[in-house]
Amino acid sequence: MLTLELPHFLKPALSQGHPWVYRDHVPRQFRAKSGAWVEIHAGNWKGYALWDATSPIALRLFSTHQVPDGAWIRAQLQRAWEHRAPLRERETTAYRLLFGEGDGVPGLTIDLYGEYAVIASYADSVTTLLEWVVAGLRQIVPLRGIVHRGGEEGTTGKIQLLWGELPPRNLTVLEYGLTIRANLYEGQKTGLFLDHRENRRYIEGISADKRVLNLFAYSGAFSLYAARGGASHVTSVDIAPNAAEDARANFTLNGFDPAAHEFVVADVFDYLEQCRIRKRKFDMVISDPPSFAHSKTQLPQALKAYTRLNAMGLRTVLDGGLYAAASCTSQVSPEAFRELLADSARQAGVRFQILHDIGQPLDHPVMAAHKEGRYLKFVVGRVWELW
């Protein structure tokens, strides 16, 4: 077991449970193989962390009591499985079983799609845990197959079969009784944006008789909920042709006529500019863009892009209509997101009255000491002309 003394100033954060130690806080002379367990000290505090030789996060804290083993991993999975029990009672077969740092297993997520589990890892070091994770899953969850998908979160990566059988390419799941395609092979995230499940249901409840515009629609899940909520017409916009095809298929799967709605393949910024030129407006606009920043150095540009996007989106809402804005960029805090929405409203020449402001759902918990884990922002408000 390697031992490492860290700067004393890290003790408060580590003792509160923050799970990361960045590389620039580690003595330069320290060397270890990725995946090695390290006993770390900061003053009189002690913990056990996994070393990564390449990631900006050099150490991920797992325990303050023991070096994790297969039994320890299984116990974390069991706790996470029991925590998600309410979701299994909601006509829902797709959810995040393990949310990395939020469930005490940093660097790994596990998403369930019916009888298939998709493990995603975001550092070379945590792949050393896969054997224990697979063994634990097989003991706890009724499954037909377990696959692994690597790479940065949100990117597309090839899946590797770890146990059982590969999922079918035409896999569908239930979400609050709706049938939705889940592309585990080429889809974004691990197949679906599971973190917006409750937000989609919220949109359903406020869609009756509205003309709805869904930006960055992907496979049309928000659009589908709006349609079930009684929207008179839904326009789904995404730059990917395959996304539009999947959205149409999802409408058909659930008994909605795709021909009664609109599926547009276009760049969202270009589409919103055309709406401005043509003076086309909607009763409700939903904007759920991809992350605009993957590091702190990209944050200034991300804030500008978010502000511009939301200003354009707000201009596309009828007076008294609704605007739903989302951000999955962890570098943008909830406070910063509300501030940029205020600036967007200023640029758009409207007032934005916040009615609903929420973060992540039950299956994406956040440790109190890990503010970086609170990445999702979802704000719904009413748009008014200036008084």
N, C-alpha and C positions, 0 to 999 in steps of 0.2 A: 504493500500500500504506500503510495506516494503521499508526502505531506507538504503543504504549501502555506507559508505565512503571508497573509494579505495585508494591505494597509489598514490601519486601525479605523480610519474614517468610514470604512465599509461596514463596520459592525452594526450601526443602527438599522440600515436597510436590510442586511442579511438576517439580523435577529427578528425583524418584523416579518420576514418571509419572502423578501424579494428574491426571485430565483436565478438572477443572472449576475455574472461578473464579466465585465468587458475586458478585452485583451489589453488595453492600455492601463489597466489596473493590476496586471500580473507582472511580477519581476521578469525582465527580458531574458534572463538566463534560464528560466524554467523551461524544461522540455519533457514531453510525454507523448505517447501514441494516442491518437484519437480513439475515444471509447474507454480510456483508462479511468478508473475511479481514483479520486484524489481527496484526501482528508484536508479540508481547508480550515484555517484559523484566522480570526480577526480579533485581536485582543484575547479575551477569555472565552470567546464564542467559537464553537466548532460545528462543522457540517460535512456532508459527503456529497461531492459533486462529480459530474461527468466532464472530462476534459475533451475539448475539441481543438484540433491543431490548425484549422483553417477559418472557422467562423469568427466574425467580429465578437460574438459572445464566446469567450474562451471556456467558461465554466457554467454549467447548469446545475443548480442545487436541487437535490432530490430528497435528502433526509438529514435530520440533525441527530438521529439515534443510531443508525446502522448503515452499512454498505448494502444497497438494495440487491436483492436476488430474485429468483423466479417467484418465490412465495410473496415477497414484498410487492412485486408488480401485479400479481394476481389479486392481492388485497385492494390495491388502488382501482383495478378494473371492477371488482365486485362492488366497491363503494360507488363508483360512477354508474354502474348498471342499476343499482337500487335508487340512486338519485333521479334517474330518468324514468322511473316507473310511471309517473303521471302521464308522460307522453304516449305510453303504450296503451292508454285507455282513451285516446282521442282520434281513433280512425287514422292513425299516423304510423307509417312503417319506415320512414326515413328520418334520421336525426343523428346528431353528433354524440357518440357514446363517450368519447374521451376528448377533452379540450386541453391538451398539453399542460401548460403552466397552471391553468385554472383548476385542473384536477390532480395536480401534484406530480405530473409526469412530463417535465419540460421537453419541448422539441418534437412531440408526437401528437397526432390527432387520429381518431378512429371514427369514421362515419359508417353508420349502418344503412344499407339500402335493402330492406326486406331481409332475405337470408344471406346477404353478402356484406362483408366488412371490408372497408377500404382504409388501410393504414397509410397515413402520409407522414413523412419525416422531413425535417427542415435543417438537418445538420448531419454530417457524416458520422459523428460520434454515436448518435442515438440509434443508428441501424444495428449496433451491437445488441440492442435490447429486443430485436424483432422475434427471436426464438422464444423468449419468455412471454412476450405479448401474445404470440400466436397460441402458445400452450394455455395461457390464461383465458383467452377468448373462447377456446374450444371447450373449456370446463364450465364457462358461465353462460354463453350465448348460443342458442340453437342456430347453427349456420350451415350453409352448403359450400361456401368458399370464402377465403381470405386472400386479399391482394394487397400489394404495396405500391405506392405511388410516391416518387421522390421529387425533389426540386423545391423552389420557393413557393410559398403558399399563394394560391391563385393562378399559378402557371400550369400549363398542360404538360404532363409527363407520362411516359409509358407505364403501364401497370404490369406488375410481375406477380405471378401466382405463387403464394406461399403455402397454401393448403387447400385441399378440396378441389372444387371446379371453378373455372372462370365464369363470371356473370354473363348472361346473354346480352348481346348488343341492343336488343329491343326491350331492355328491362324497364318496367314501370313500377312506381311506388304509389302509396296512398298518402295524402296529406290533407287532414281534416275532411276525408271523404272524396277528395278530388284525385283523379288518376293523372300522374305526371310522368313523362319520360325522364329517365335518368341515364345520361350517357357517361358511363364510367370510364370509357376509353379515350374519348377526345374532348369531353365536356370541360367547362371551367370549374375551378375548385376541384372537388372529387367527383363531380357529376351534377350537383345542384347547389344553389345558394341556400343551404339549410338554415343559416342564421336569420333569414328574413321570414321564416314561417309565420310567426305571430304577427309580423307587420303586414304580411299579405292578408291575413285574416282581418286585421283592422281595416285595411283598404276595402275589403268586401263589405264591411258594415257601413261605409260612407259613399258607396258608388251608385246607389239607386237613381235611375233616370238621368245619369250624367254622361256627358261625352268626355271620355278619358283618353289622355295621351300618356303612354308608358315609354319612357326613354331608356336606352340601354336594356332593352326588353329581354335579351337572351332568349330562353325558350318559352317566354310569355307567362311565367307563373303569376306575376302581379296582374297581368291582363286577364288571366283565367279567373282569378278571384273577383276582379271587378265585374266580369261578365256574370258570374254566379250571384254577385251582389245586386244585379239588376241594371248595370250600366246600359244605356241605350246604344252606345257605340264605343268601341275601343280601338285606338290606333297604337300599334306596337312598332317601335323603331329600333333597329339594331344594324350595325354595319356588316354583320356576318350573314350570308345567305342561308347557311345551315340553321342558324338560330330562328330565322323566319319560318323555315320548313318545320322545325320542331314545335314552334308556337302554334302553327296551323294544326299540326297533328294533335297537340294537347287539347285544342278546342274541340276537335272531332271526337277524341277519346271521351270527352265529358258531355257530349250531346249538344254542343254549341256550333252553330253554322259559321265556319270561317268566312264565308262569303258575305256575312252580315257585318264583318269588321274589316280592319285594314292592317296589313303587315308590310311595313316599309323597310327596305334594305337601303340604308343611307348612313352617312356620318351624322351624328346627332347635332353637332354644331352647325353643319350645313343645313340640316332639316329645320332647325330652329330659326336660322336666318331666313329661310324661305317662308316660314310661318309669319315672320315679322313683315316681310315684303308683301305678302298676300293678305296680311291682317287676319290671319286665321288664329282663333283662340278656342280654348277648351274649358269645360267646367272643372276639370281636375287634371293636374299634370303630376306624374311620378318620375323622379330623376334618381336613378340608382347607378351611378357610374362606377367603373373599376377604380382601383386605388391609383391616385395620381402621384404618390410618393412612396418609395420603398426604403428611404433613408432620410436622416435629418437634413442632409445637404440638399435634398430635392424639395424640402418643405416650402420655401418661399415661392417657387414656381407652382407647386401644387395649390397653394392658397389662392394664387392669382387665377389658376384654371378653374377651381371650384367657384370662385366669386363670379367669374365671367359666365360659366355654365348656368349658375343659378339665377343670375340677372336675366339671361336670355330665356330661361324657363319661366320665371315669374312674369315676364312680359307676355307670355303665351297663355296666361290664365285670365279668364273673364273676371270682371269686377265682382267681388263677393265669392269667387271660386276658391278651390282648394289647391294647395301645392304641397307635395310630399318630397322631401329632400333627404338623401342618404349619403353617408360617407363611410367607407371601410378602411380609410387611411389611419393607422394607429398613431401616426405623428400629429394628427389633428385632434386636439382634445375636444370634448363636448362644448366647453366654453368658447374655444376658438371657432368651432363650427357655427355656433349661434351668432358669434360676432361677424363672421364672413357672410352669413345669411342676411344680417342687418345691412351690411355694406352692399350686398347684391340687390336688396330691396331699394336702397338709395339709388344705385345705378339704374335700376329699372324704373324708377319714378313711381313706386308704389309703397304701401304699408304692408307689413307681413305680421300677422297676429298669430302667435304660436298657440296651438290647441293641444298638441300631443308631442311629447319629447321623451324618447326611450332609447335604451341601449340594446344589450344582447339578451336572448331568451334563456330559458332554463338549462338548455344543453350547452350553453357557452358561458359558464360561470367565470368570475374573475376574483382572484385573491386580493384582499384589501391593500396589500403592500405592492401590488404589481399593476400600476396605473397603465402600463403599456398594453395590458391584456384587455382593457376597455377600448376596443377599436371601433365598434359599430355605433354609428349615430343615425337616428331616424326621427325626423322632425316633420310634423304635419301642421299646416297653418292656413289661415284664410288670407286671401289677397284683396286688399282694398285700394281704390284710387286715393291719391293724396287729398286730404281735406283742405 
